[in-house]
Amino acid sequence: MNKSSTLFLTKNERELILKYGYPFEEIEQQLNEAEGKQIIRVSDHKYWWEQVVVNLHISETEQTNPELLKNLRTLIDRIAIETEMV
């Protein structure tokens, strides 16, 4: 079953997903349409959120900046929890 999930993201989370999560079309479009907003609502099927999490994790393994690592880990965990991946 392909379940849809909606997340409310901050501007910073939006930027992290666009830069490090390599989102697929539907999520990317929603993120781009929300440019400049402080809080945005993004919805897509759980499968596509799982792909974003995988991509964020791959990007996380390539980083050395402690603050960026912390932000990526927090975002990965939040998406996983809110989309019921855990």
C-alpha positions, 0 to 999 in steps of 0.5 A: 500500500502506498501511503501519503505523508505530509510534513511541515518543514522549515525554510532550513529543512527545505534547503537541506532537502533540496541540496542534499536529499535530491528530491523527486519531482513532486516533492521538489516542485512543492519545495521550489514553490515554497521558496521564501516561506518560513514554514511549508507543507509538503505531501507525497507518498511514503515511498518518495519520502523514503528515497529522500531519507536515503539520499540525505543519509548518503549525503550525510556520510560525505560531510565533515562539518559537525553542524551540517551533520547534526542538521542532516541527522535531525532531519533524517530522523524527523522525516523517518518518524513523521512518515512512520518509517520507524 
